[in-house]
Amino acid sequence: MYVATLLTNPATPKLDAATVEALRNAWGGGSAIWLNPGIAAEFSLHVLPDTLWQVWDDMQALGIDLAVQPAEGRRKKMLLADMDSTMIGQECIDELADEAGVGEYVAGITARAMNGELDFESALRERVGLLKGLDAGVIAKVLATRISFTPGGRELIATMKAEGGYAALVSGGFTAFTGHVAQALGFDEHRANTLHIENGQLTGTVAEPILGREAKVAALDEISARLGITPQDVMAVGDGANDLGMLGRAGAGVALHAKPSVAAQCDLRINHGDLTALLYLQGYSIDQFVSTV
């Protein structure tokens, strides 16, 4: 048995009953269940539709995300999340580089690395090297003035944790940022790279070994084993090429507003919804969300 979920951006609700019913009828699905009127709905399916990706393309043009996944075990026990451009709307290293006067150049490298065009570890060393001499106080400035949280993050984590879940933040970025983001959003733990600082300035180096693609997979395996669960019990979310390992290893790997080359390798792709989409994918309805206000 499968479940088809249709959802859209909560800020601009555009999912109507006619669209949901038309797809349900075309695919011979069960009765439609509205998880949030105008924003998210689902229905059951006995078989995986042959036309899934064709219909997915059609829905994208309407600003609607579509996902089909096995019904059994879709409510996960752990969230493993990337940070940059996933839990927050920025790439922290790009923001630091902008303060250092090399923002445009570094952003270009970041984009290529996240798209899988460059080796992640080498690209990170090169970008960090360009930050040499930057006052370490700039980190606090960037956190205070440049970083914004992706909508739905607090609700996602609070709701999963209220159901006994665990939340881990695993980033190819820096602990100077993951510590702040993890605490603000309610993560249980965080892992990232450590920037070297001497005499109040960045040295242009980062602690080795660098936390990259394989380290994210290792984190998934290590944390799930420690919790007594399996990778199948994990929902992972990310947007870059260095996230593909954990997205493929997790029971549910969600490409969130991901680079096209990354999204193409994932079955669960969210291009319009926010982080609450991960709750709808697990079958949570809006009245089951834990408010963080």
N, C-alpha and C positions, 0 to 999 in steps of 0.2 A: 504494500500500500504506500502511496505517495501523497504529498500535500503540495498544492500549488498556492503560492502566496503572491498577491499583488499589493504593491504599496507605493507611496509617493512622498514627496517632501511635506512634512507636517505644516510647514510655514505657508505652503500654497496647495491646499487640498484639491485634488482634481480627479480622484477615483470615483466613478459613478457606478450605479447598479447595473446600467445597461452594458458597460464594458465587462464587468465581472460576470454577468449572466451569459453574455455572448460567448466568452471564452469557456465558461463552465459547460455550456451546451455543446460547443464545438468539440470539446475534449471528453464529453460524457462523464463529467465529474459529479460529486455529491453536492448536497445543499451548501450554498455559500454562507459563510460565517463572517460577520463583520467584526474585526478586532478593534477598529476605530473608524467610525463613519467618515467617509470621504478620504480616508488616509490608508487603511489597510484592511484587506479581506483575504480569506482563504477558502479552499474547498479540497476535498479528497479526490484521489485518482487511483484507479486500479493498476494502470500501466504508465510507463514513462512515455509521454507524447513524442511522436516522430518529428513534429513541427515545432518543438520547443524553441530552438534558437531563431527560427524564422519569426515566430510570434514575439519572442523576446526583442528582436530588432524593431518590430512594429510598435511594441509598447514603449520602447525607448524614445521613439519619435513623439510620443504622447506625454512624455515626462513621467512614465510609470515603470517601476522596477518589477520584474517577474522572476520568481525562483521556484524550482521544483526540487524536492528532496524527499528521501524516505521518511515516512511518518514515525517509524519506531526510533526512539532514542534521540529525537531532535531537541529536547530540552536538556541543555548541557549543564555540567557540574563545575565547569571552570571556564573563565575568560582569559585568553592570552592575547594581549594587545600591543601593537606597535604604537609609538608615540607621535612622531612627526608626521603631519598631514593625515593623521588618523584620530588620535585622541585630542590633538590640538590642530589648529589650522595652519601652522607654519612649519618650516624646517629651521630648527634652532641654529644650526651652523650657518645658514644663509643670513639669519638675523645678526649673528655675531660678526660675520664677514662684512655686512653692510656698515656696522659700526666701525669696522677697521678700514673702510674705504675700498674694499675689494668685493663688494656684494654681488655685482653683476657677473663677474668672472666665476666666483664660487657657486653661484646659483646655477650657472650653466653646467658645471661639473656635477653638482647634485642631481640635476634633472637627468643627465646621461647615466649616472650611477643607478638612480632609482628605476630607470627604464631598462637596466640590464646591459647597457652598452659598455660600461667600464667595470673593472674589478672593484668591488666595494671597499676592501681593505686599503688598496693602493690609493683609491680616490679619497678616502677619509684622511689618510696620512698627508696627502698633498694639500687638501683644504685646511687641515689643522695647522700645517706648516705656515700657511699664509696669515695665521692669527698671531704669530710670534710677536711678543712685545705689547699685545693688547692688555690694557688694565683689567684685572680680574673683576673689578667692580662693575664692569659692563654687563656681566652675567645677570646680576640683580636688576640692572636697568632694563635689559631685554625682557626678563620675566615680568617686570612691572608694567612695561609700556608696549610690548610688541606681541605678546603671546595671548591667544584666545582659545578657549576650549570649544571643541566641536559640540554642537547641540546634541543633547540626549545622552551624553557620557555618564553624567551622575546618575540618571535614572536607570541606565543599563546596568551599571555596577551595583547600585543599591538594590535593585529588583532581583538580580541573580544572587546576591549575597543573602537577601532575605529568605531565599529558597535553599539556603545552605551552600551556595556556590562560593568559589574562590576566584580572586582577580589578580592577575600578574601583568605588570607592564614590562615589556622587554624591547629595548630600543638600541638601534645602532648609533644613537645620539649620545648624550652625556649625562652622567649621574647628577651633575649640577642642575639639570633641568628635570630629570625623571623623579628626583626626590620631591620637588615642589609639586609636580603634576600628580604623582601618586597620592600624596597626602591630600591634595585639594579634591581629587575625584573619588577617593575611597579605595584605592588599590591596596591589596594585602602585602605586596612586595614589588620591588622593581629591580631591574638589571640594565646596565648600560655601560658605556665606555667612560673612562676617567681622564679628564684633561689635566695635564701637568701644569702646576702653578708654582713659580718661585719669585720671591720678593714682590708679591702682589701683581705679577704679570704672567700671562700665558707664555709657556716656553716654546710653543709650536710643536709639541709632541703629545702623544696620547699613550696611555698604559697599554702594554701588550699582555696577552694576545687580544686583538681587537674583537669585539662582539659583533659578528656579522651574521650571515645567513645560517651557517651551521650551528653557531652558538644559540640562535633562536630555537632551532630544532632541539638542541640539547636541553635547553631550558624547559621546553614543552615536556620532554621525556622525564627529566629529573623532577620537576614539580609535580607532575601527574603521578609518578611513582611514589613520591613522598606522601601524597594525599591518599594513596590507595585506590586511584582511579586509572583509567586507560586513556590513551590519546583520543580514542573514540568519544570520550566524555567531554572533550574540549572544543570550545568554539574559539577560533583564532581570527583576528582581523588585522588587516594591513593594506598598504597601497603600493609598496615598492618591490623591486626584484629580489631584494634581500629578505622579503617576507615569504617568498614562494615556498620555501622548504617547510616552514611551520604551517602555512595554509594548506599544503598538500598532506601534511602529517596529521592534522587535527581532524576530528570527526566532522566538523563543519568549518571550512575555511572561507572567510568572507573577504572579497576584494572590495574595499570601500573607497569610492571615488578614486579608483586605482589608475595607474598608467595603463594605456590600452594593451600593451604587450603583456602586462601582468594579469589584467582582467581576463584576457583571452585564455589563460591557463587555469581559470577557476570556474567552478560550476555555480557558485553563489556570488553574484555581482550586484552591488548596490551603487548606483550612480546618481540617484535623485534623493533618496531618503537620508536621514541623519542616523546617528547611532542607535536611536530607538528601533530602527529597522531590525537590529539583531535580536530584539525582544519579540517582534512580530514573527520573525523567522522561526522562533522557538515556540510559537503559539500563544504567547502572552497577549491578552487584550488590555486596552488602555486602563480599565478599572482594576487591573492587577499590578500596574506599575506602582513602584514605591516612590512617592514624591520626596524630593530633596529640598523643597522650598522651606 
